[in-house]
Amino acid sequence: MKKILLVCIMVMLILASACGNVEMTSNPPTSSEPKPETDESIIQKNTSDCFNAENINLDSETEKYFYGVWKVEKLLGFANSWNDASEYPTGQKFIGDEIIIKKDFFSSKGLKNYKKYQYELKNPLYEITATCYNSTSFYRLYKIDIPDLNENDVVKVIDISDPSTNMHIPVSVGFFLVNNDRLILISEATIFELKKITD
C-alpha cells in the first residue's frame, strides 16, 4: 500500500513539474497588433496613485526649474498631522529667507533664524523619491493639503543628500515640486511657497 501511495505521489510530482515547464509559443505581434506595455508606459498610466521610486536622479526638465536661488515667499499652512502655529503663526521667521539649489552646491544657510537648518553641501545628490499623479494620491500619502493644488497636478518629492554619506540634508526640510513650475518647502510640518529669484 505504501509503495502504491509513493508511486502516485512521484507521478503527481512529475506531472506538476512537466506542467510548470510547458512553454507557450505564439506568433510574434505584427504591426497591426498592439505592442506589449513597457514598465514606463504602465507607470505613466498609473495616474490614480503615487509612484514611490527607489530614488531616481532628476530629469533635465526638473533640473532646469529646480536649480536656482529661491526666496521663501509665503506661508501656505500646516500638515494635518501637526499644526505648529505657535512657532510659525505667519511664517515670520522664514519669510524673505533664501535657499540656494545649484547642480554642484546647496545651501540652506539663508534660513537665518534656525541654526539646525544651516547646511552647505558641495556636489549634493538630488533625488526624486516619489511622484504623485494627482492631488488626492499626494494627500493620501503625505497628509498635506497644499493650497491651490489642482486635482491633476503632478507632485515630485525631492530629497537632498550628502553623496559621501547618503544622509538626507538638511534634517526636517524637504521639497515638493508641482508640475515643474512651483516649488514648495516643507519644514517640520509647515509648508511655504518659494519664489525663484535667479537661475
KEMI-512202 format. One line per field, with one value per residue (C-alpha): x, y, z; residue number from 1. Coordinates in steps of 0.05 Angstrom, whole numbers, plus 5000, padded with zeros to 4 digits. Layout:
<recs>
X	c(X/...)
Y	c(Y/...)
Z	c(Z/...)
resi	c(NUM/...)
</recs>
This chain:
<recs>
X	c(5000/5057/5092/5029/5020/5093/5088/5025/5059/5120/5076/5039/5104/5130/5065/5065/5137/5122/5062/5105/5157/5109/5126/5070/5090/5055/5065/5104/5060/5051/5049/4972/4972/4981/5051/5060/5064/5132/5144/5149/5081/5049/5079/5055/4984/4982/4951/4910/4967/5037/5097/5149/5216/5278/5307/5318/5360/5327/5309/5332/5264/5262/5334/5320/5265/5293/5362/5367/5365/5297/5264/5212/5152/5093/5065/5016/4994/5008/5007/4946/4989/5017/4999/5057/5021/5055/5123/5101/5036/5050/5116/5152/5217/5222/5190/5243/5298/5335/5357/5409/5398/5451/5475/5541/5521/5465/5458/5403/5444/5395/5344/5376/5332/5343/5413/5393/5378/5446/5475/5523/5538/5583/5561/5495/5455/5385/5335/5261/5235/5162/5118/5043/5000/4942/4926/4885/4941/4990/4945/4933/5008/5033/4971/4989/4938/4975/4931/4916/4937/4893/4868/4912/4976/5038/5079/5151/5182/5255/5307/5376/5432/5506/5537/5592/5545/5478/5447/5387/5406/5381/5341/5267/5270/5241/5216/5154/5158/5090/5086/5158/5132/5120/5167/5141/5186/5165/5198/5175/5100/5096/5093/5118/5115/5183/5196/5257/5299/5355/5372)
Y	c(5000/5047/5032/5049/5114/5132/5117/5160/5219/5213/5211/5273/5310/5292/5316/5380/5393/5380/5427/5482/5475/5476/5535/5571/5592/5644/5684/5749/5811/5843/5917/5917/5884/5927/5927/5900/5953/5970/5986/6060/6062/6026/6077/6135/6106/6096/6163/6141/6136/6156/6122/6111/6108/6075/6145/6168/6226/6290/6293/6353/6388/6382/6406/6467/6491/6465/6496/6569/6616/6613/6662/6640/6680/6660/6612/6562/6525/6463/6388/6356/6312/6371/6444/6486/6552/6572/6572/6595/6634/6675/6645/6707/6671/6642/6695/6731/6679/6646/6576/6562/6500/6490/6428/6429/6468/6470/6520/6529/6579/6632/6604/6651/6641/6566/6540/6468/6484/6515/6469/6478/6419/6412/6365/6347/6287/6308/6251/6243/6195/6195/6222/6233/6239/6276/6316/6261/6210/6262/6279/6205/6192/6256/6284/6353/6399/6447/6507/6516/6445/6422/6350/6332/6366/6322/6329/6305/6295/6315/6296/6326/6282/6285/6239/6216/6192/6186/6222/6267/6340/6384/6349/6366/6406/6378/6400/6386/6405/6416/6408/6432/6503/6511/6495/6482/6480/6437/6450/6404/6404/6474/6489/6551/6575/6591/6641/6636/6699/6676/6614)
Z	c(5000/5018/4952/4912/4950/4939/4864/4859/4894/4848/4786/4810/4823/4753/4721/4762/4743/4669/4671/4700/4645/4586/4541/4505/4435/4396/4334/4344/4341/4274/4263/4266/4335/4397/4426/4496/4551/4578/4652/4633/4598/4657/4706/4663/4660/4735/4748/4808/4856/4876/4846/4900/4866/4893/4888/4817/4791/4768/4695/4653/4656/4732/4738/4695/4742/4809/4805/4826/4884/4919/4967/5018/4995/5039/5090/5058/5120/5161/5151/5181/5225/5263/5267/5293/5292/5357/5322/5253/5261/5199/5177/5202/5216/5145/5100/5059/5074/5016/4995/4941/4899/4845/4810/4848/4911/4962/5018/5069/5109/5085/5134/5185/5247/5253/5269/5257/5184/5169/5116/5058/5013/4953/4897/4931/4910/4887/4880/4866/4919/4898/4843/4856/4794/4827/4890/4921/4920/4945/5004/5018/5023/5057/5094/5069/5037/4991/4974/4900/4884/4827/4821/4761/4786/4788/4852/4855/4924/4922/4974/4981/5008/5021/4968/5015/5069/5032/5092/5077/5089/5119/5174/5173/5108/5043/4975/4933/4860/4828/4752/4746/4756/4830/4889/4959/5021/5080/5147/5202/5188/5159/5084/5048/4976/4945/4890/4844/4845/4799/4758)
resi	c(1/2/3/4/5/6/7/8/9/10/11/12/13/14/15/16/17/18/19/20/21/22/23/24/25/26/27/28/29/30/31/32/33/34/35/36/37/38/39/40/41/42/43/44/45/46/47/48/49/50/51/52/53/54/55/56/57/58/59/60/61/62/63/64/65/66/67/68/69/70/71/72/73/74/75/76/77/78/79/80/81/82/83/84/85/86/87/88/89/90/91/92/93/94/95/96/97/98/99/100/101/102/103/104/105/106/107/108/109/110/111/112/113/114/115/116/117/118/119/120/121/122/123/124/125/126/127/128/129/130/131/132/133/134/135/136/137/138/139/140/141/142/143/144/145/146/147/148/149/150/151/152/153/154/155/156/157/158/159/160/161/162/163/164/165/166/167/168/169/170/171/172/173/174/175/176/177/178/179/180/181/182/183/184/185/186/187/188/189/190/191/192/193/194/195/196/197/198/199)
</recs>
